[in-house]
């Protein structure tokens, strides 16, 4: 989940950490998170 204090995405399953763009900061993950396009429609 999102770690507001560190501004990282932290995986609760295996402990990997990703930066705000989803790029790996610490493993065991070796690949970045898949990017998805979001659209804020105000709903």
C-alpha positions as CSV (number, residue, x, y, z in Angstrom):
1,X,0.0,0.0,0.0
2,X,0.9,3.7,-0.2
3,X,3.3,4.8,2.5
4,X,2.6,8.5,2.9
5,X,5.5,9.2,5.2
6,X,8.1,7.7,2.9
7,X,6.2,8.5,-0.4
8,X,6.6,4.8,-1.5
9,X,4.5,1.9,-2.5
10,X,5.2,-0.9,0.0
11,X,4.2,-4.5,-0.7
12,X,2.8,-6.2,2.4
13,X,3.4,-9.7,0.9
14,X,7.1,-9.7,0.2
15,X,8.4,-6.4,1.4
16,X,9.4,-4.8,-1.9
17,X,9.3,-1.0,-2.0
18,X,8.6,1.1,-5.1
19,X,8.9,4.9,-5.7
20,X,6.0,7.1,-6.6
21,X,6.3,6.0,-10.3
22,X,6.3,2.3,-9.4
23,X,10.0,1.7,-10.0
24,X,11.8,-0.7,-7.6
25,X,13.6,0.8,-4.7
26,X,14.3,-2.4,-2.8
27,X,13.7,-6.1,-3.6
28,X,13.0,-8.9,-3.7
29,X,11.0,-7.5,-6.7
30,X,13.1,-7.1,-9.9
31,X,10.5,-5.4,-12.1
32,X,8.7,-2.1,-11.8
33,X,5.0,-2.1,-11.2
34,X,2.8,-2.2,-14.3
35,X,1.6,1.3,-15.2
36,X,-2.1,1.9,-15.8
37,X,-3.8,5.0,-17.1
38,X,-6.3,6.7,-14.8
39,X,-8.9,9.3,-15.7
40,X,-10.3,11.5,-13.0
41,X,-13.9,12.3,-14.1
42,X,-14.9,13.8,-10.8
43,X,-17.2,11.0,-9.8
